[in-house]
C-alpha cells in the first residue's frame, strides 16, 4: 500500500521548528498502515528537514546558533547573493541538513523515540510557506 500527499506548511521564521504534529494531522492515512515507512521530502533548496530533540526548545536555538557559525553570512567569496545575505548560506545549510527524513510506521503511528521530533529547518529570514511531499509505504 502506498499513500502520497503534498502539503503546504505555514511560513515559519528563520530557525528550527517541530512539525511532527502538522504532518500527522495532514496525513491520516498513516493510521491505516500496520508496518511501513514514511518519507518526508521538502521541495526547497533553502530549507531542510531533520529529526532531533522535541522536548527542550533550547536545542533548536543551539542548532540555529551553531549553523550560523558554521555557515556565516556576508562572506566575500559568495557569488550567489541575489536574494540577500542569507541566500547562499541557506543553500549550504540545506545541503548539510538534508531534504528528507524517513520514519518507521508501526501500528498506524510514527515510531519515533520518546524525545524525537521532525524539524523544519528554515534557513531564510523570509522563506515563506514550504511544500512537503509525504509518502507512506507499508501494509
Secondary structure, DSSP 4 states (H G I P E B T S, - for coil): -EEEEEEEEPP--SEEEE-HHHHHHH-GGGGG-SEEEEEEEE--SSEEEEEEE-S-THHHHHHHHHHHHHS-SS-TT----TT-TTHHHHHHHHHHH-SEEEEEEETTEE---TTEEEEEEE-STT---EEEEEEEEE-
